[in-house]
Amino acid sequence: MTAPGAAPAGLPANLCSPREVSAFLKARGLRPSKALGQNFLVDRNVLSIIVRAADLPPGAPVVEVGAGLGVLTGALLEAGARVAAVEKDPPLQDVLAERFAGEPAFTLVRGDALKTDWNAVASLFPGVPDAASRWRLVSNLPYSVGSRVVVDAALADNPPERMTLLLQKEVCARFAAPEGSPERGAASVWLQRLYDVATVRDVPGSCFVPRPEVVSSVLVLSRHGRHPLDPAADAVFRALSKAAFLHRRKQLAASLRDAGPLSRPPDFVREALRGAGAPETARPGELSVAQWIAFSARWR
């Protein structure tokens, strides 16, 4: 059995060496796909920061999306996690299968993360007690699907207990944006209802092969449970905030006057804002999560 993170014959011994990774990709005829957002992390310090920020208990069930060449996969296994690695690209699936052949704590999921049934994550960790409630998402997410993966996982029936992610800096800023911030959007509100969201550090393009033109950040989302909603209330909360942020620069009293089935007269909206402790002139990005919950409750 190959030790976690060790390299069988033909694979680069040091996945944090840009030279070795580039040579390996060339030798295998692998060209990182811009369409799939493939940028391989090759910085050992950043790798260590991600694993520390993941705060993994022994045997933690971890889903990794876009496992690539397995540099983060190996570090997670070495930290004692059980890893289900989701990889869409067939040549990289083969690399992962070769690298972690015989590793009992590793499961290769050959498929598209956008088609993953996040409500069935526990099936990836047979024999792990309470996997549905304590699984974690730890990933260097492909740029092309990062936002969608985070939101889809968070809105599952049993969302991850903690997410530790490497994403574009601008995406991290949106997810962590507080009320009043120009970056705040519907996804900010949805994620912050469930998670404390914090940026750990920025990561320059020089830490990847190939080098991206954008700066990335390490982001941690820790589930808090402060704003529980039943399914019906959550559906209204999300639908209303989504409709409102389509016109983020408009006052809510104006934008929700013409919001399809959610439309309400301006006087109704202003009264609902007062009841939520928000100004009558508020725009979508000015409401806190608690205010959004109180505001959307009036629609029920």
C-alpha positions as CSV (number, residue, x, y, z in Angstrom):
1,M,0.0,0.0,0.0
2,T,1.3,3.5,-0.8
3,A,1.6,5.8,2.2
4,P,-0.8,8.8,2.0
5,G,0.7,11.4,-0.3
6,A,3.7,9.3,-1.4
7,A,4.4,8.9,-5.1
8,P,4.4,5.5,-6.9
9,A,6.7,5.1,-9.8
10,G,6.1,7.6,-12.6
11,L,4.4,10.3,-10.4
12,P,6.2,13.4,-9.1
13,A,7.8,12.8,-5.7
14,N,7.2,16.5,-4.7
15,L,3.8,17.8,-5.7
16,C,4.8,21.2,-4.2
17,S,7.6,21.6,-6.7
18,P,6.5,23.7,-9.7
19,R,9.3,22.2,-11.8
20,E,8.4,18.6,-11.0
21,V,4.7,19.2,-11.5
22,S,5.2,20.9,-14.8
23,A,7.5,18.1,-16.0
24,F,5.0,15.5,-15.0
25,L,2.1,17.2,-16.7
26,K,4.2,17.5,-19.9
27,A,5.3,13.8,-19.7
28,R,1.8,12.6,-19.3
29,G,0.5,14.9,-22.1
30,L,-1.8,16.7,-19.5
31,R,-2.8,20.2,-20.2
32,P,-4.6,22.0,-17.4
33,S,-8.0,23.0,-18.6
34,K,-9.1,26.7,-18.3
35,A,-12.7,25.5,-19.0
36,L,-12.5,23.3,-15.9
37,G,-10.6,26.0,-13.8
38,Q,-7.6,23.7,-13.2
39,N,-4.8,25.4,-11.3
40,F,-2.7,23.0,-9.1
41,L,-1.5,24.3,-5.7
42,V,2.3,23.9,-5.4
43,D,3.0,25.8,-2.2
44,R,3.7,23.8,0.9
45,N,3.0,26.6,3.3
46,V,-0.4,27.3,1.9
47,L,-1.1,23.6,1.9
48,S,-0.3,23.5,5.7
49,I,-2.5,26.6,6.3
50,I,-5.5,24.9,4.6
51,V,-5.0,21.7,6.7
52,R,-4.6,23.6,9.9
53,A,-7.7,25.8,9.2
54,A,-9.7,22.6,8.4
55,D,-9.3,21.7,12.1
56,L,-9.9,18.0,11.4
57,P,-10.8,15.6,14.3
58,P,-9.5,12.1,13.9
59,G,-11.3,10.1,11.2
60,A,-13.2,13.2,10.0
61,P,-15.2,12.5,6.8
62,V,-14.0,15.0,4.2
63,V,-15.2,15.6,0.7
64,E,-12.6,17.2,-1.6
65,V,-13.8,18.7,-4.9
66,G,-11.4,18.9,-7.8
67,A,-8.7,16.8,-6.2
68,G,-6.4,17.2,-9.3
69,L,-3.0,15.6,-8.7
70,G,-3.8,14.8,-5.1
71,V,-1.5,17.2,-3.2
72,L,-4.3,18.3,-0.8
73,T,-5.7,14.8,-0.8
74,G,-2.4,13.4,0.5
75,A,-2.1,16.1,3.2
76,L,-5.7,15.4,4.4
77,L,-5.0,11.7,4.6
78,E,-1.8,12.3,6.5
79,A,-3.9,14.4,9.0
80,G,-6.1,11.4,9.7
81,A,-9.1,12.2,7.6
82,R,-11.2,9.9,5.5
83,V,-11.3,11.5,2.0
84,A,-13.9,11.2,-0.7
85,A,-12.2,13.0,-3.7
86,V,-14.5,14.2,-6.5
87,E,-12.8,14.6,-9.8
88,K,-14.4,15.2,-13.2
89,D,-11.4,15.0,-15.5
90,P,-10.7,11.3,-16.5
91,P,-6.9,11.6,-16.9
92,L,-6.7,13.1,-13.4
93,Q,-9.0,10.4,-12.1
94,D,-6.4,7.9,-13.3
95,V,-3.6,9.8,-11.5
96,L,-5.5,9.8,-8.2
97,A,-6.4,6.1,-8.6
98,E,-2.7,5.3,-9.1
99,R,-1.4,7.6,-6.4
100,F,-3.8,6.3,-3.7
101,A,-4.2,2.7,-4.7
102,G,-4.7,0.6,-1.7
103,E,-5.3,3.5,0.7
104,P,-8.3,2.4,2.8
105,A,-9.2,6.0,3.9
106,F,-9.5,7.2,0.3
107,T,-12.5,7.0,-2.0
108,L,-12.4,8.2,-5.6
109,V,-15.6,9.7,-6.9
110,R,-15.4,9.8,-10.7
111,G,-17.9,12.5,-11.6
112,D,-19.0,16.2,-11.8
113,A,-19.3,18.0,-8.5
114,L,-22.2,20.0,-10.0
115,K,-24.1,16.8,-10.3
116,T,-23.3,15.5,-6.8
117,D,-26.2,14.7,-4.5
118,W,-25.1,16.5,-1.4
119,N,-28.0,15.0,0.5
120,A,-26.4,11.6,0.0
121,V,-22.9,12.4,1.1
122,A,-23.1,9.9,4.0
123,S,-23.1,7.1,1.4
124,L,-19.5,8.0,0.6
125,F,-18.4,7.1,4.1
126,P,-19.8,3.7,5.0
127,G,-19.2,2.7,8.6
128,V,-18.6,6.3,9.7
129,P,-21.0,7.2,12.5
130,D,-23.0,10.5,12.0
131,A,-21.2,11.2,8.7
132,A,-24.3,13.1,7.4
133,S,-24.1,15.6,10.2
134,R,-20.3,16.0,10.6
135,W,-18.8,15.8,7.2
136,R,-16.6,18.6,6.0
137,L,-15.7,20.1,2.6
138,V,-12.0,20.9,2.1
139,S,-10.9,21.8,-1.4
140,N,-8.8,23.9,-3.7
141,L,-12.0,24.5,-5.7
142,P,-11.8,24.8,-9.5
143,Y,-12.4,28.4,-10.5
144,S,-15.1,27.5,-12.9
145,V,-17.5,25.9,-10.4
146,G,-16.3,27.1,-7.0
147,S,-19.3,29.4,-6.1
148,R,-21.9,26.9,-7.2
149,V,-20.3,24.0,-5.2
150,V,-20.2,26.1,-2.0
151,V,-23.8,27.2,-2.2
152,D,-25.1,23.8,-3.3
153,A,-23.4,22.1,-0.4
154,A,-24.5,24.7,2.1
155,L,-28.1,24.4,1.1
156,A,-28.2,20.6,1.3
157,D,-30.5,19.0,3.9
158,N,-27.3,18.1,5.9
159,P,-24.8,20.8,5.0
160,P,-21.1,20.4,5.9
161,E,-20.1,21.1,9.5
162,R,-17.2,23.1,8.2
163,M,-15.8,24.2,4.9
164,T,-12.2,25.1,4.3
165,L,-11.7,26.4,0.8
166,L,-9.2,27.9,-1.6
167,L,-11.2,30.3,-3.9
168,Q,-10.8,33.5,-5.9
169,K,-10.4,36.4,-3.6
170,E,-13.3,38.3,-5.0
171,V,-15.6,35.2,-4.4
172,C,-14.4,35.0,-0.8
173,A,-15.1,38.7,-0.3
174,R,-18.7,38.2,-1.5
175,F,-19.3,35.3,0.7
176,A,-17.9,37.1,3.8
177,A,-19.4,40.5,3.0
178,P,-21.2,42.1,6.0
179,E,-24.3,44.2,5.7
180,G,-23.6,47.6,4.0
181,S,-20.8,46.1,1.9
182,P,-21.0,46.6,-1.9
183,E,-20.0,43.0,-2.3
184,R,-22.9,41.6,-0.4
185,G,-25.4,39.5,-2.4
186,A,-27.9,36.8,-1.9
187,A,-25.2,34.1,-1.5
188,S,-23.7,36.2,1.3
189,V,-27.0,36.2,3.2
190,W,-27.7,32.5,2.6
191,L,-24.3,31.3,3.7
192,Q,-24.1,33.6,6.7
193,R,-27.5,32.3,7.9
194,L,-25.7,29.0,8.4
195,Y,-22.1,29.8,8.8
196,D,-19.5,32.1,10.4
197,V,-17.5,33.1,7.3
198,A,-13.9,34.3,7.6
199,T,-11.0,34.8,5.2
200,V,-7.7,33.3,6.6
201,R,-5.2,34.7,4.1
202,D,-4.7,35.7,0.5
203,V,-2.8,33.4,-1.9
204,P,-0.9,34.8,-4.9
205,G,-0.9,33.3,-8.3
206,S,2.7,32.2,-8.0
207,C,1.5,29.4,-5.7
208,F,-0.2,27.5,-8.6
209,V,0.7,25.7,-11.8
210,P,-0.3,27.1,-14.2
211,R,-0.2,30.5,-12.7
212,P,-3.7,32.2,-12.6
213,E,-4.2,35.8,-13.3
214,V,-6.2,36.3,-10.1
215,V,-5.4,36.3,-6.4
216,S,-7.0,33.5,-4.3
217,S,-7.9,33.3,-0.6
218,V,-8.3,30.6,2.0
219,L,-11.8,30.8,3.4
220,V,-13.3,29.1,6.4
221,L,-17.1,28.6,6.9
222,S,-18.0,27.2,10.4
223,R,-21.6,26.1,10.9
224,H,-23.2,28.0,13.8
225,G,-26.9,27.1,14.1
226,R,-28.0,30.6,15.3
227,H,-30.7,31.1,12.7
228,P,-32.7,27.9,12.3
229,L,-35.6,28.0,9.8
230,D,-38.1,25.3,8.9
231,P,-38.1,24.4,5.2
232,A,-41.1,26.6,4.3
233,A,-39.6,29.6,6.0
234,D,-36.2,29.0,4.4
235,A,-37.8,28.8,1.0
236,V,-39.4,32.2,1.4
237,F,-36.2,33.6,2.9
238,R,-34.2,32.5,-0.1
239,A,-36.7,33.4,-2.8
240,L,-37.3,36.9,-1.4
241,S,-33.6,37.7,-1.0
242,K,-32.8,36.3,-4.5
243,A,-35.5,38.5,-6.0
244,A,-34.4,41.6,-4.1
245,F,-30.7,41.3,-5.0
246,L,-31.6,41.2,-8.7
247,H,-32.0,45.0,-8.2
248,R,-29.5,45.6,-5.5
249,R,-29.3,49.3,-6.0
250,K,-33.0,49.9,-5.6
251,Q,-34.7,50.4,-2.3
252,L,-36.7,47.3,-1.3
253,A,-40.0,49.2,-1.3
254,A,-39.4,49.9,-5.0
255,S,-37.9,46.6,-6.2
256,L,-40.4,44.4,-4.5
257,R,-43.3,46.2,-6.0
258,D,-42.7,44.2,-9.2
259,A,-41.3,40.8,-8.0
260,G,-43.7,38.4,-9.6
261,P,-45.5,36.2,-7.0
262,L,-43.5,38.0,-4.2
263,S,-44.7,41.4,-5.2
264,R,-46.1,43.6,-2.4
265,P,-47.2,47.3,-2.3
266,P,-44.5,49.8,-1.1
267,D,-46.4,50.5,2.1
268,F,-46.4,46.8,3.0
269,V,-42.7,46.6,2.3
270,R,-41.9,49.7,4.4
271,E,-44.0,48.3,7.3
272,A,-42.2,44.9,7.0
273,L,-38.8,46.7,7.1
274,R,-39.8,48.7,10.2
275,G,-40.9,45.4,11.9
276,A,-37.5,43.9,11.1
277,G,-35.7,46.9,12.6
278,A,-34.5,48.2,9.3
279,P,-34.9,51.6,7.7
280,E,-37.8,52.1,5.3
281,T,-35.4,53.2,2.6
282,A,-33.2,50.1,3.0
283,R,-31.6,48.4,0.0
284,P,-31.0,44.6,-0.1
285,G,-27.3,44.7,1.0
286,E,-28.1,46.8,4.1
287,L,-30.0,44.1,6.0
288,S,-28.4,41.7,8.4
289,V,-29.2,38.0,8.3
290,A,-31.5,38.4,11.3
291,Q,-33.3,41.4,9.6
292,W,-33.7,39.3,6.4
293,I,-35.3,36.5,8.4
294,A,-37.7,38.9,10.2
295,F,-38.5,40.7,6.9
296,S,-39.2,37.6,5.0
297,A,-41.4,36.3,7.8
298,R,-44.0,38.9,6.8
299,W,-44.4,37.2,3.4
300,R,-45.8,34.1,5.1
